Amino acid sequence: MAKLQFHKFKTISDFHKFRGLPKPEHPLISVINLADVKRMPEGENSILLDFYSIALKRNFNAKIRYGQQKYDFDEGIMFFISPGQIFRIEVEKHTTLNQSGWMLLVHPDFL
């Protein structure tokens, strides 16, 4: 079993850096093309964001667990997360992510 990793992101810039993306053009809001996102480490990765995330994903071949539920996103996914919520992404070994779609990140101070 892979080691459980926990990642907490206080800023959108921190999230961009972790995912191998260029710095956001604005510190409080960002739109990300998911085709540009680098692969997550194998295993289970728990994530806590201090900002809102709205994502529309296609071809997402990983599993997402929110609370005690595992969600099936094989047909595509629209995923909403508010600040302070923990979710987990489970990536199987030797899985290549070919996802497409968009992610909107909004810091609460922006609102």
PDB file as gemmi writes it, atoms N, CA and C in Angstrom:
CRYST1    1.000    1.000    1.000  90.00  90.00  90.00 P 1                      
ATOM      1  N   MET A   1       0.843  -1.181   0.000  1.00  0.00           N  
ATOM      2  CA  MET A   1       0.000   0.000   0.000  1.00  0.00           C  
ATOM      3  C   MET A   1       0.880   1.233   0.000  1.00  0.00           C  
ATOM      4  N   ALA A   2       0.561   2.219  -0.837  1.00  0.00           N  
ATOM      5  CA  ALA A   2       1.341   3.444  -0.925  1.00  0.00           C  
ATOM      6  C   ALA A   2       1.117   4.296   0.318  1.00  0.00           C  
ATOM      7  N   LYS A   3       2.109   5.099   0.628  1.00  0.00           N  
ATOM      8  CA  LYS A   3       2.038   5.971   1.791  1.00  0.00           C  
ATOM      9  C   LYS A   3       1.010   7.078   1.548  1.00  0.00           C  
ATOM     10  N   LEU A   4       0.171   7.347   2.552  1.00  0.00           N  
ATOM     11  CA  LEU A   4      -0.832   8.392   2.463  1.00  0.00           C  
ATOM     12  C   LEU A   4      -0.152   9.744   2.599  1.00  0.00           C  
ATOM     13  N   GLN A   5      -0.402  10.645   1.648  1.00  0.00           N  
ATOM     14  CA  GLN A   5       0.167  11.974   1.675  1.00  0.00           C  
ATOM     15  C   GLN A   5      -0.951  12.981   1.871  1.00  0.00           C  
ATOM     16  N   PHE A   6      -0.664  14.045   2.627  1.00  0.00           N  
ATOM     17  CA  PHE A   6      -1.642  15.090   2.872  1.00  0.00           C  
ATOM     18  C   PHE A   6      -1.066  16.399   2.365  1.00  0.00           C  
ATOM     19  N   HIS A   7      -1.822  17.091   1.535  1.00  0.00           N  
ATOM     20  CA  HIS A   7      -1.378  18.353   0.962  1.00  0.00           C  
ATOM     21  C   HIS A   7      -2.388  19.433   1.318  1.00  0.00           C  
ATOM     22  N   LYS A   8      -1.915  20.515   1.985  1.00  0.00           N  
ATOM     23  CA  LYS A   8      -2.772  21.647   2.316  1.00  0.00           C  
ATOM     24  C   LYS A   8      -2.284  22.850   1.527  1.00  0.00           C  
ATOM     25  N   PHE A   9      -3.231  23.523   0.853  1.00  0.00           N  
ATOM     26  CA  PHE A   9      -2.893  24.677   0.035  1.00  0.00           C  
ATOM     27  C   PHE A   9      -3.609  25.908   0.572  1.00  0.00           C  
ATOM     28  N   LYS A  10      -2.833  26.861   1.084  1.00  0.00           N  
ATOM     29  CA  LYS A  10      -3.392  28.110   1.598  1.00  0.00           C  
ATOM     30  C   LYS A  10      -3.660  29.108   0.479  1.00  0.00           C  
ATOM     31  N   THR A  11      -2.836  29.063  -0.577  1.00  0.00           N  
ATOM     32  CA  THR A  11      -2.985  30.027  -1.656  1.00  0.00           C  
ATOM     33  C   THR A  11      -3.112  29.309  -3.001  1.00  0.00           C  
ATOM     34  N   ILE A  12      -3.671  30.018  -3.939  1.00  0.00           N  
ATOM     35  CA  ILE A  12      -3.789  29.487  -5.302  1.00  0.00           C  
ATOM     36  C   ILE A  12      -2.398  29.334  -5.906  1.00  0.00           C  
ATOM     37  N   SER A  13      -1.491  30.244  -5.579  1.00  0.00           N  
ATOM     38  CA  SER A  13      -0.104  30.143  -6.069  1.00  0.00           C  
ATOM     39  C   SER A  13       0.561  28.857  -5.597  1.00  0.00           C  
ATOM     40  N   ASP A  14       0.315  28.458  -4.340  1.00  0.00           N  
ATOM     41  CA  ASP A  14       0.867  27.196  -3.818  1.00  0.00           C  
ATOM     42  C   ASP A  14       0.356  26.007  -4.628  1.00  0.00           C  
ATOM     43  N   PHE A  15      -0.925  26.021  -4.955  1.00  0.00           N  
ATOM     44  CA  PHE A  15      -1.516  24.943  -5.734  1.00  0.00           C  
ATOM     45  C   PHE A  15      -0.894  24.890  -7.128  1.00  0.00           C  
ATOM     46  N   HIS A  16      -0.731  26.041  -7.760  1.00  0.00           N  
ATOM     47  CA  HIS A  16      -0.100  26.104  -9.083  1.00  0.00           C  
ATOM     48  C   HIS A  16       1.308  25.504  -9.039  1.00  0.00           C  
ATOM     49  N   LYS A  17       2.061  25.885  -8.030  1.00  0.00           N  
ATOM     50  CA  LYS A  17       3.442  25.395  -7.903  1.00  0.00           C  
ATOM     51  C   LYS A  17       3.461  23.875  -7.743  1.00  0.00           C  
ATOM     52  N   PHE A  18       2.599  23.336  -6.880  1.00  0.00           N  
ATOM     53  CA  PHE A  18       2.530  21.898  -6.633  1.00  0.00           C  
ATOM     54  C   PHE A  18       2.186  21.124  -7.901  1.00  0.00           C  
ATOM     55  N   ARG A  19       1.285  21.681  -8.716  1.00  0.00           N  
ATOM     56  CA  ARG A  19       0.839  20.985  -9.923  1.00  0.00           C  
ATOM     57  C   ARG A  19       1.704  21.290 -11.147  1.00  0.00           C  
ATOM     58  N   GLY A  20       2.803  22.035 -10.964  1.00  0.00           N  
ATOM     59  CA  GLY A  20       3.727  22.299 -12.057  1.00  0.00           C  
ATOM     60  C   GLY A  20       3.215  23.313 -13.061  1.00  0.00           C  
ATOM     61  N   LEU A  21       2.404  24.239 -12.605  1.00  0.00           N  
ATOM     62  CA  LEU A  21       1.827  25.265 -13.470  1.00  0.00           C  
ATOM     63  C   LEU A  21       2.529  26.599 -13.267  1.00  0.00           C  
ATOM     64  N   PRO A  22       2.478  27.495 -14.258  1.00  0.00           N  
ATOM     65  CA  PRO A  22       3.048  28.829 -14.052  1.00  0.00           C  
ATOM     66  C   PRO A  22       2.253  29.590 -12.993  1.00  0.00           C  
ATOM     67  N   LYS A  23       2.862  30.629 -12.422  1.00  0.00           N  
ATOM     68  CA  LYS A  23       2.175  31.434 -11.411  1.00  0.00           C  
ATOM     69  C   LYS A  23       0.866  31.976 -11.978  1.00  0.00           C  
ATOM     70  N   PRO A  24      -0.170  32.059 -11.139  1.00  0.00           N  
ATOM     71  CA  PRO A  24      -1.427  32.619 -11.628  1.00  0.00           C  
ATOM     72  C   PRO A  24      -1.263  34.111 -11.929  1.00  0.00           C  
ATOM     73  N   GLU A  25      -2.066  34.602 -12.858  1.00  0.00           N  
ATOM     74  CA  GLU A  25      -1.993  36.016 -13.211  1.00  0.00           C  
ATOM     75  C   GLU A  25      -2.609  36.904 -12.147  1.00  0.00           C  
ATOM     76  N   HIS A  26      -3.472  36.344 -11.309  1.00  0.00           N  
ATOM     77  CA  HIS A  26      -4.090  37.076 -10.205  1.00  0.00           C  
ATOM     78  C   HIS A  26      -3.999  36.191  -8.967  1.00  0.00           C  
ATOM     79  N   PRO A  27      -3.653  36.735  -7.796  1.00  0.00           N  
ATOM     80  CA  PRO A  27      -3.471  35.869  -6.610  1.00  0.00           C  
ATOM     81  C   PRO A  27      -4.760  35.289  -6.038  1.00  0.00           C  
ATOM     82  N   LEU A  28      -5.925  35.836  -6.424  1.00  0.00           N  
ATOM     83  CA  LEU A  28      -7.173  35.400  -5.803  1.00  0.00           C  
ATOM     84  C   LEU A  28      -8.091  34.609  -6.723  1.00  0.00           C  
ATOM     85  N   ILE A  29      -7.763  34.495  -8.008  1.00  0.00           N  
ATOM     86  CA  ILE A  29      -8.612  33.751  -8.940  1.00  0.00           C  
ATOM     87  C   ILE A  29      -7.738  33.186 -10.052  1.00  0.00           C  
ATOM     88  N   SER A  30      -8.093  31.991 -10.514  1.00  0.00           N  
ATOM     89  CA  SER A  30      -7.312  31.351 -11.573  1.00  0.00           C  
ATOM     90  C   SER A  30      -8.192  30.382 -12.344  1.00  0.00           C  
ATOM     91  N   VAL A  31      -7.946  30.305 -13.647  1.00  0.00           N  
ATOM     92  CA  VAL A  31      -8.583  29.303 -14.493  1.00  0.00           C  
ATOM     93  C   VAL A  31      -7.468  28.430 -15.052  1.00  0.00           C  
ATOM     94  N   ILE A  32      -7.608  27.108 -14.865  1.00  0.00           N  
ATOM     95  CA  ILE A  32      -6.558  26.163 -15.252  1.00  0.00           C  
ATOM     96  C   ILE A  32      -7.083  25.217 -16.321  1.00  0.00           C  
ATOM     97  N   ASN A  33      -6.321  25.060 -17.380  1.00  0.00           N  
ATOM     98  CA  ASN A  33      -6.603  24.052 -18.392  1.00  0.00           C  
ATOM     99  C   ASN A  33      -6.048  22.732 -17.850  1.00  0.00           C  
ATOM    100  N   LEU A  34      -6.889  21.763 -17.603  1.00  0.00           N  
ATOM    101  CA  LEU A  34      -6.455  20.513 -16.972  1.00  0.00           C  
ATOM    102  C   LEU A  34      -5.499  19.699 -17.832  1.00  0.00           C  
ATOM    103  N   ALA A  35      -5.467  19.957 -19.124  1.00  0.00           N  
ATOM    104  CA  ALA A  35      -4.498  19.267 -19.985  1.00  0.00           C  
ATOM    105  C   ALA A  35      -3.069  19.687 -19.629  1.00  0.00           C  
ATOM    106  N   ASP A  36      -2.899  20.840 -18.966  1.00  0.00           N  
ATOM    107  CA  ASP A  36      -1.580  21.343 -18.579  1.00  0.00           C  
ATOM    108  C   ASP A  36      -1.120  20.838 -17.210  1.00  0.00           C  
ATOM    109  N   VAL A  37      -1.998  20.164 -16.477  1.00  0.00           N  
ATOM    110  CA  VAL A  37      -1.697  19.735 -15.117  1.00  0.00           C  
ATOM    111  C   VAL A  37      -0.846  18.473 -15.133  1.00  0.00           C  
ATOM    112  N   LYS A  38       0.225  18.501 -14.326  1.00  0.00           N  
ATOM    113  CA  LYS A  38       1.096  17.327 -14.225  1.00  0.00           C  
ATOM    114  C   LYS A  38       0.425  16.247 -13.393  1.00  0.00           C  
ATOM    115  N   ARG A  39       0.900  15.056 -13.547  1.00  0.00           N  
ATOM    116  CA  ARG A  39       0.390  13.870 -12.871  1.00  0.00           C  
ATOM    117  C   ARG A  39       0.553  13.970 -11.360  1.00  0.00           C  
ATOM    118  N   MET A  40      -0.437  13.458 -10.622  1.00  0.00           N  
ATOM    119  CA  MET A  40      -0.343  13.350  -9.171  1.00  0.00           C  
ATOM    120  C   MET A  40       0.558  12.171  -8.831  1.00  0.00           C  
ATOM    121  N   PRO A  41       1.211  12.211  -7.664  1.00  0.00           N  
ATOM    122  CA  PRO A  41       1.977  11.037  -7.238  1.00  0.00           C  
ATOM    123  C   PRO A  41       1.068   9.818  -7.099  1.00  0.00           C  
ATOM    124  N   GLU A  42       1.625   8.619  -7.313  1.00  0.00           N  
ATOM    125  CA  GLU A  42       0.842   7.389  -7.169  1.00  0.00           C  
ATOM    126  C   GLU A  42       0.379   7.231  -5.734  1.00  0.00           C  
ATOM    127  N   GLY A  43      -0.682   6.496  -5.564  1.00  0.00           N  
ATOM    128  CA  GLY A  43      -1.208   6.226  -4.231  1.00  0.00           C  
ATOM    129  C   GLY A  43      -2.386   7.133  -3.937  1.00  0.00           C  
ATOM    130  N   GLU A  44      -2.611   7.368  -2.658  1.00  0.00           N  
ATOM    131  CA  GLU A  44      -3.721   8.200  -2.221  1.00  0.00           C  
ATOM    132  C   GLU A  44      -3.175   9.551  -1.791  1.00  0.00           C  
ATOM    133  N   ASN A  45      -3.780  10.597  -2.257  1.00  0.00           N  
ATOM    134  CA  ASN A  45      -3.348  11.945  -1.959  1.00  0.00           C  
ATOM    135  C   ASN A  45      -4.519  12.733  -1.396  1.00  0.00           C  
ATOM    136  N   SER A  46      -4.473  13.038  -0.103  1.00  0.00           N  
ATOM    137  CA  SER A  46      -5.525  13.838   0.513  1.00  0.00           C  
ATOM    138  C   SER A  46      -5.186  15.307   0.314  1.00  0.00           C  
ATOM    139  N   ILE A  47      -6.205  16.088  -0.045  1.00  0.00           N  
ATOM    140  CA  ILE A  47      -5.999  17.491  -0.369  1.00  0.00           C  
ATOM    141  C   ILE A  47      -6.981  18.347   0.417  1.00  0.00           C  
ATOM    142  N   LEU A  48      -6.472  19.453   0.957  1.00  0.00           N  
ATOM    143  CA  LEU A  48      -7.274  20.455   1.646  1.00  0.00           C  
ATOM    144  C   LEU A  48      -6.964  21.795   1.010  1.00  0.00           C  
ATOM    145  N   LEU A  49      -7.992  22.455   0.499  1.00  0.00           N  
ATOM    146  CA  LEU A  49      -7.829  23.757  -0.135  1.00  0.00           C  
ATOM    147  C   LEU A  49      -8.423  24.841   0.758  1.00  0.00           C  
ATOM    148  N   ASP A  50      -7.771  26.000   0.814  1.00  0.00           N  
ATOM    149  CA  ASP A  50      -8.315  27.151   1.537  1.00  0.00           C  
ATOM    150  C   ASP A  50      -9.019  28.106   0.578  1.00  0.00           C  
ATOM    151  N   PHE A  51      -9.491  27.572  -0.545  1.00  0.00           N  
ATOM    152  CA  PHE A  51     -10.196  28.361  -1.550  1.00  0.00           C  
ATOM    153  C   PHE A  51     -11.190  27.456  -2.261  1.00  0.00           C  
ATOM    154  N   TYR A  52     -12.080  28.065  -3.026  1.00  0.00           N  
ATOM    155  CA  TYR A  52     -13.084  27.316  -3.771  1.00  0.00           C  
ATOM    156  C   TYR A  52     -12.483  26.714  -5.034  1.00  0.00           C  
ATOM    157  N   SER A  53     -13.013  25.564  -5.425  1.00  0.00           N  
ATOM    158  CA  SER A  53     -12.609  24.927  -6.677  1.00  0.00           C  
ATOM    159  C   SER A  53     -13.858  24.409  -7.376  1.00  0.00           C  
ATOM    160  N   ILE A  54     -13.979  24.779  -8.644  1.00  0.00           N  
ATOM    161  CA  ILE A  54     -15.041  24.255  -9.496  1.00  0.00           C  
ATOM    162  C   ILE A  54     -14.347  23.657 -10.706  1.00  0.00           C  
ATOM    163  N   ALA A  55     -14.565  22.383 -10.947  1.00  0.00           N  
ATOM    164  CA  ALA A  55     -13.860  21.712 -12.037  1.00  0.00           C  
ATOM    165  C   ALA A  55     -14.847  20.982 -12.936  1.00  0.00           C  
ATOM    166  N   LEU A  56     -14.582  21.062 -14.217  1.00  0.00           N  
ATOM    167  CA  LEU A  56     -15.292  20.287 -15.222  1.00  0.00           C  
ATOM    168  C   LEU A  56     -14.232  19.447 -15.910  1.00  0.00           C  
ATOM    169  N   LYS A  57     -14.270  18.117 -15.686  1.00  0.00           N  
ATOM    170  CA  LYS A  57     -13.211  17.228 -16.156  1.00  0.00           C  
ATOM    171  C   LYS A  57     -13.766  16.167 -17.087  1.00  0.00           C  
ATOM    172  N   ARG A  58     -12.923  15.757 -18.023  1.00  0.00           N  
ATOM    173  CA  ARG A  58     -13.215  14.636 -18.919  1.00  0.00           C  
ATOM    174  C   ARG A  58     -12.009  13.706 -18.905  1.00  0.00           C  
ATOM    175  N   ASN A  59     -12.235  12.438 -19.197  1.00  0.00           N  
ATOM    176  CA  ASN A  59     -11.159  11.433 -19.258  1.00  0.00           C  
ATOM    177  C   ASN A  59     -10.353  11.392 -17.965  1.00  0.00           C  
ATOM    178  N   PHE A  60     -11.020  11.508 -16.859  1.00  0.00           N  
ATOM    179  CA  PHE A  60     -10.355  11.519 -15.556  1.00  0.00           C  
ATOM    180  C   PHE A  60     -10.311  10.086 -15.038  1.00  0.00           C  
ATOM    181  N   ASN A  61      -9.161   9.418 -15.173  1.00  0.00           N  
ATOM    182  CA  ASN A  61      -9.070   8.004 -14.821  1.00  0.00           C  
ATOM    183  C   ASN A  61      -8.404   7.791 -13.467  1.00  0.00           C  
ATOM    184  N   ALA A  62      -8.869   8.539 -12.499  1.00  0.00           N  
ATOM    185  CA  ALA A  62      -8.495   8.339 -11.100  1.00  0.00           C  
ATOM    186  C   ALA A  62      -9.805   8.306 -10.314  1.00  0.00           C  
ATOM    187  N   LYS A  63      -9.745   7.894  -9.075  1.00  0.00           N  
ATOM    188  CA  LYS A  63     -10.937   7.857  -8.234  1.00  0.00           C  
ATOM    189  C   LYS A  63     -10.839   8.980  -7.207  1.00  0.00           C  
ATOM    190  N   ILE A  64     -11.982   9.590  -6.913  1.00  0.00           N  
ATOM    191  CA  ILE A  64     -12.032  10.651  -5.909  1.00  0.00           C  
ATOM    192  C   ILE A  64     -12.901  10.175  -4.764  1.00  0.00           C  
ATOM    193  N   ARG A  65     -12.402  10.377  -3.571  1.00  0.00           N  
ATOM    194  CA  ARG A  65     -13.124  10.007  -2.361  1.00  0.00           C  
ATOM    195  C   ARG A  65     -13.382  11.283  -1.573  1.00  0.00           C  
ATOM    196  N   TYR A  66     -14.643  11.497  -1.245  1.00  0.00           N  
ATOM    197  CA  TYR A  66     -15.046  12.649  -0.447  1.00  0.00           C  
ATOM    198  C   TYR A  66     -15.825  12.100   0.735  1.00  0.00           C  
ATOM    199  N   GLY A  67     -15.334  12.349   1.941  1.00  0.00           N  
ATOM    200  CA  GLY A  67     -15.921  11.710   3.109  1.00  0.00           C  
ATOM    201  C   GLY A  67     -15.628  10.220   3.033  1.00  0.00           C  
ATOM    202  N   GLN A  68     -16.629   9.400   3.237  1.00  0.00           N  
ATOM    203  CA  GLN A  68     -16.450   7.951   3.169  1.00  0.00           C  
ATOM    204  C   GLN A  68     -16.918   7.381   1.835  1.00  0.00           C  
ATOM    205  N   GLN A  69     -17.310   8.255   0.898  1.00  0.00           N  
ATOM    206  CA  GLN A  69     -17.840   7.805  -0.379  1.00  0.00           C  
ATOM    207  C   GLN A  69     -16.787   7.876  -1.477  1.00  0.00           C  
ATOM    208  N   LYS A  70     -16.757   6.879  -2.333  1.00  0.00           N  
ATOM    209  CA  LYS A  70     -15.931   6.896  -3.538  1.00  0.00           C  
ATOM    210  C   LYS A  70     -16.857   7.246  -4.696  1.00  0.00           C  
ATOM    211  N   TYR A  71     -16.500   8.253  -5.459  1.00  0.00           N  
ATOM    212  CA  TYR A  71     -17.348   8.727  -6.541  1.00  0.00           C  
ATOM    213  C   TYR A  71     -16.859   8.224  -7.886  1.00  0.00           C  
ATOM    214  N   ASP A  72     -17.803   7.852  -8.735  1.00  0.00           N  
ATOM    215  CA  ASP A  72     -17.527   7.336 -10.068  1.00  0.00           C  
ATOM    216  C   ASP A  72     -17.600   8.493 -11.057  1.00  0.00           C  
ATOM    217  N   PHE A  73     -16.453   8.846 -11.626  1.00  0.00           N  
ATOM    218  CA  PHE A  73     -16.397   9.942 -12.577  1.00  0.00           C  
ATOM    219  C   PHE A  73     -15.950   9.438 -13.944  1.00  0.00           C  
ATOM    220  N   ASP A  74     -16.244   8.196 -14.272  1.00  0.00           N  
ATOM    221  CA  ASP A  74     -15.817   7.619 -15.539  1.00  0.00           C  
ATOM    222  C   ASP A  74     -16.447   8.316 -16.746  1.00  0.00           C  
ATOM    223  N   GLU A  75     -17.632   8.862 -16.596  1.00  0.00           N  
ATOM    224  CA  GLU A  75     -18.323   9.526 -17.701  1.00  0.00           C  
ATOM    225  C   GLU A  75     -18.052  11.017 -17.744  1.00  0.00           C  
ATOM    226  N   GLY A  76     -17.212  11.509 -16.876  1.00  0.00           N  
ATOM    227  CA  GLY A  76     -16.973  12.948 -16.777  1.00  0.00           C  
ATOM    228  C   GLY A  76     -17.361  13.412 -15.397  1.00  0.00           C  
ATOM    229  N   ILE A  77     -16.967  14.613 -15.070  1.00  0.00           N  
ATOM    230  CA  ILE A  77     -17.166  15.056 -13.709  1.00  0.00           C  
ATOM    231  C   ILE A  77     -17.297  16.568 -13.647  1.00  0.00           C  
ATOM    232  N   MET A  78     -18.233  17.013 -12.850  1.00  0.00           N  
ATOM    233  CA  MET A  78     -18.257  18.398 -12.418  1.00  0.00           C  
ATOM    234  C   MET A  78     -18.113  18.308 -10.912  1.00  0.00           C  
ATOM    235  N   PHE A  79     -17.072  18.941 -10.396  1.00  0.00           N  
ATOM    236  CA  PHE A  79     -16.659  18.734  -9.019  1.00  0.00           C  
ATOM    237  C   PHE A  79     -16.548  20.087  -8.328  1.00  0.00           C  
ATOM    238  N   PHE A  80     -17.236  20.254  -7.188  1.00  0.00           N  
ATOM    239  CA  PHE A  80     -17.246  21.503  -6.440  1.00  0.00           C  
ATOM    240  C   PHE A  80     -16.646  21.259  -5.057  1.00  0.00           C  
ATOM    241  N   ILE A  81     -15.716  22.103  -4.654  1.00  0.00           N  
ATOM    242  CA  ILE A  81     -15.116  22.003  -3.322  1.00  0.00           C  
ATOM    243  C   ILE A  81     -15.097  23.400  -2.701  1.00  0.00           C  
ATOM    244  N   SER A  82     -15.518  23.498  -1.456  1.00  0.00           N  
ATOM    245  CA  SER A  82     -15.434  24.772  -0.743  1.00  0.00           C  
ATOM    246  C   SER A  82     -14.216  24.755   0.179  1.00  0.00           C  
ATOM    247  N   PRO A  83     -13.782  25.917   0.642  1.00  0.00           N  
ATOM    248  CA  PRO A  83     -12.592  25.969   1.507  1.00  0.00           C  
ATOM    249  C   PRO A  83     -12.755  25.102   2.757  1.00  0.00           C  
ATOM    250  N   GLY A  84     -11.673  24.433   3.122  1.00  0.00           N  
ATOM    251  CA  GLY A  84     -11.658  23.623   4.340  1.00  0.00           C  
ATOM    252  C   GLY A  84     -12.159  22.200   4.165  1.00  0.00           C  
ATOM    253  N   GLN A  85     -12.564  21.803   2.974  1.00  0.00           N  
ATOM    254  CA  GLN A  85     -13.049  20.449   2.735  1.00  0.00           C  
ATOM    255  C   GLN A  85     -11.893  19.552   2.303  1.00  0.00           C  
ATOM    256  N   ILE A  86     -11.879  18.353   2.812  1.00  0.00           N  
ATOM    257  CA  ILE A  86     -10.819  17.399   2.468  1.00  0.00           C  
ATOM    258  C   ILE A  86     -11.382  16.386   1.475  1.00  0.00           C  
ATOM    259  N   PHE A  87     -10.630  16.143   0.418  1.00  0.00           N  
ATOM    260  CA  PHE A  87     -10.974  15.089  -0.523  1.00  0.00           C  
ATOM    261  C   PHE A  87      -9.703  14.329  -0.859  1.00  0.00           C  
ATOM    262  N   ARG A  88      -9.875  13.155  -1.404  1.00  0.00           N  
ATOM    263  CA  ARG A  88      -8.728  12.291  -1.689  1.00  0.00           C  
ATOM    264  C   ARG A  88      -8.794  11.816  -3.131  1.00  0.00           C  
ATOM    265  N   ILE A  89      -7.654  11.906  -3.809  1.00  0.00           N  
ATOM    266  CA  ILE A  89      -7.530  11.401  -5.170  1.00  0.00           C  
ATOM    267  C   ILE A  89      -6.720  10.120  -5.121  1.00  0.00           C  
ATOM    268  N   GLU A  90      -7.248   9.040  -5.682  1.00  0.00           N  
ATOM    269  CA  GLU A  90      -6.571   7.749  -5.695  1.00  0.00           C  
ATOM    270  C   GLU A  90      -6.137   7.441  -7.120  1.00  0.00           C  
ATOM    271  N   VAL A  91      -4.819   7.409  -7.329  1.00  0.00           N  
ATOM    272  CA  VAL A  91      -4.250   7.142  -8.649  1.00  0.00           C  
ATOM    273  C   VAL A  91      -3.587   5.776  -8.610  1.00  0.00           C  
ATOM    274  N   GLU A  92      -3.977   4.888  -9.522  1.00  0.00           N  
ATOM    275  CA  GLU A  92      -3.377   3.556  -9.568  1.00  0.00           C  
ATOM    276  C   GLU A  92      -2.003   3.620 -10.213  1.00  0.00           C  
ATOM    277  N   LYS A  93      -1.173   2.651  -9.877  1.00  0.00           N  
ATOM    278  CA  LYS A  93       0.172   2.581 -10.452  1.00  0.00           C  
ATOM    279  C   LYS A  93       0.108   2.519 -11.968  1.00  0.00           C  
ATOM    280  N   HIS A  94       1.073   3.163 -12.581  1.00  0.00           N  
ATOM    281  CA  HIS A  94       1.246   3.150 -14.039  1.00  0.00           C  
ATOM    282  C   HIS A  94       0.035   3.705 -14.785  1.00  0.00           C  
ATOM    283  N   THR A  95      -0.713   4.591 -14.147  1.00  0.00           N  
ATOM    284  CA  THR A  95      -1.850   5.227 -14.798  1.00  0.00           C  
ATOM    285  C   THR A  95      -1.389   6.524 -15.431  1.00  0.00           C  
ATOM    286  N   THR A  96      -1.726   6.696 -16.685  1.00  0.00           N  
ATOM    287  CA  THR A  96      -1.429   7.947 -17.369  1.00  0.00           C  
ATOM    288  C   THR A  96      -2.693   8.786 -17.382  1.00  0.00           C  
ATOM    289  N   LEU A  97      -2.585  10.001 -16.858  1.00  0.00           N  
ATOM    290  CA  LEU A  97      -3.742  10.889 -16.846  1.00  0.00           C  
ATOM    291  C   LEU A  97      -3.803  11.641 -18.163  1.00  0.00           C  
ATOM    292  N   ASN A  98      -4.893  11.497 -18.858  1.00  0.00           N  
ATOM    293  CA  ASN A  98      -5.131  12.198 -20.116  1.00  0.00           C  
ATOM    294  C   ASN A  98      -6.349  13.096 -19.977  1.00  0.00           C  
ATOM    295  N   GLN A  99      -6.530  13.676 -18.792  1.00  0.00           N  
ATOM    296  CA  GLN A  99      -7.729  14.449 -18.543  1.00  0.00           C  
ATOM    297  C   GLN A  99      -7.740  15.730 -19.362  1.00  0.00           C  
ATOM    298  N   SER A 100      -8.954  16.202 -19.565  1.00  0.00           N  
ATOM    299  CA  SER A 100      -9.149  17.487 -20.207  1.00  0.00           C  
ATOM    300  C   SER A 100     -10.239  18.205 -19.424  1.00  0.00           C  
ATOM    301  N   GLY A 101     -10.387  19.466 -19.676  1.00  0.00           N  
ATOM    302  CA  GLY A 101     -11.394  20.251 -18.980  1.00  0.00           C  
ATOM    303  C   GLY A 101     -10.773  21.485 -18.349  1.00  0.00           C  
ATOM    304  N   TRP A 102     -11.516  22.068 -17.433  1.00  0.00           N  
ATOM    305  CA  TRP A 102     -11.101  23.331 -16.824  1.00  0.00           C  
ATOM    306  C   TRP A 102     -11.360  23.312 -15.323  1.00  0.00           C  
ATOM    307  N   MET A 103     -10.558  24.081 -14.598  1.00  0.00           N  
ATOM    308  CA  MET A 103     -10.731  24.231 -13.162  1.00  0.00           C  
ATOM    309  C   MET A 103     -10.690  25.721 -12.826  1.00  0.00           C  
ATOM    310  N   LEU A 104     -11.679  26.177 -12.082  1.00  0.00           N  
ATOM    311  CA  LEU A 104     -11.734  27.556 -11.614  1.00  0.00           C  
ATOM    312  C   LEU A 104     -11.421  27.549 -10.129  1.00  0.00           C  
ATOM    313  N   LEU A 105     -10.409  28.315  -9.721  1.00  0.00           N  
ATOM    314  CA  LEU A 105     -10.030  28.447  -8.318  1.00  0.00           C  
ATOM    315  C   LEU A 105     -10.317  29.879  -7.894  1.00  0.00           C  
ATOM    316  N   VAL A 106     -11.052  30.036  -6.781  1.00  0.00           N  
ATOM    317  CA  VAL A 106     -11.430  31.363  -6.306  1.00  0.00           C  
ATOM    318  C   VAL A 106     -11.174  31.440  -4.807  1.00  0.00           C  
ATOM    319  N   HIS A 107     -10.345  32.391  -4.391  1.00  0.00           N  
ATOM    320  CA  HIS A 107     -10.082  32.606  -2.972  1.00  0.00           C  
ATOM    321  C   HIS A 107     -11.283  33.329  -2.361  1.00  0.00           C  
ATOM    322  N   PRO A 108     -11.681  33.005  -1.122  1.00  0.00           N  
ATOM    323  CA  PRO A 108     -12.837  33.664  -0.491  1.00  0.00           C  
ATOM    324  C   PRO A 108     -12.693  35.181  -0.416  1.00  0.00           C  
ATOM    325  N   ASP A 109     -11.470  35.711  -0.309  1.00  0.00           N  
ATOM    326  CA  ASP A 109     -11.275  37.160  -0.257  1.00  0.00           C  
ATOM    327  C   ASP A 109     -11.719  37.841  -1.544  1.00  0.00           C  
ATOM    328  N   PHE A 110     -11.713  37.100  -2.655  1.00  0.00           N  
ATOM    329  CA  PHE A 110     -12.138  37.653  -3.938  1.00  0.00           C  
ATOM    330  C   PHE A 110     -13.640  37.969  -3.921  1.00  0.00           C  
ATOM    331  N   LEU A 111     -14.393  37.150  -3.186  1.00  0.00           N  
ATOM    332  CA  LEU A 111     -15.831  37.307  -3.136  1.00  0.00           C  
ATOM    333  C   LEU A 111     -16.226  38.383  -2.142  1.00  0.00           C  
TER     334      LEU A 111                                                      
END                                                                             
